[in-house]
């Protein structure tokens, strides 16, 4: 019984480590994107607007606002 619990705990730890690593890679990929790439990814719903790095947030917001104004029309 102890062996089974140990194996399940080890498998759980490995799964957690893999998910954490994937999350870190995604964060690094998003950090390397330009504001235009971020806007494209947001429009394609690949990333959330909440995932935009703070350094690019203003530029992304301006671009999204400009797109929204163009879509709303006169």
N, C-alpha and C positions, 0 to 999 in steps of 0.2 A: 504494500500500500504506500509506504514511504517513497519507494522508487517511482511509482506512478505519479505521485504528487510532485516529486522533484523533476521528472521529465516534463510534466505539464507546465511547471513554473519556468523551466528552461525554454520551452517552446514559446511561451508567452513573452519572455524577455527578448527573445530573438525577433518575434513579430513586432514588438514595441520598438526595438532598435531600428528595424528596417523602415517602419513608418516614420520615425523621427528623422532618419537619414533622407528619405524621400522629401519630407517637408523642408528640410534644410536646403536640399538641391533646388527645390522650387523657389524658395525665398531668394537664393543666390541668382537664379535665372531672372527673376523679376527685378532684382536690384540692378542687373546689367542692362535692362531694357531702356531704350530711349523713350521720351514722353510720347512720341508718335506711335511707337510699338505698343506702349501701354494702352493708348486709346484704342488701337486696333484690337488688342486682346480683350479689352473691356467690351467693345462692341460685339465681338464674336463670343462673348461670355465665357472666355477661357480663364479669366481672373475676375475677382471682385474689385470694386472700386476701393474697398477697405484694405486691399493688399498693396495699393500703390505706395511706394516709398515716399516719405515726407519731403524729400528733396525735389521730387517731381510733381508733387500734389498740385501746386499752383498752376503749372503749365498744363497738366492734364485737365484740371477743372476749367481753365479758359478754353481749351480746345473743345471739350464736351459742351460747354455753354454755347460756343459759336456754332457747333453742329446742331444743337437744339434750336437755336434761333433761326438757322437756315431751314430747318424742317418745319418750324411753326409758320414761316412765311410772313408776308406783310399783313 
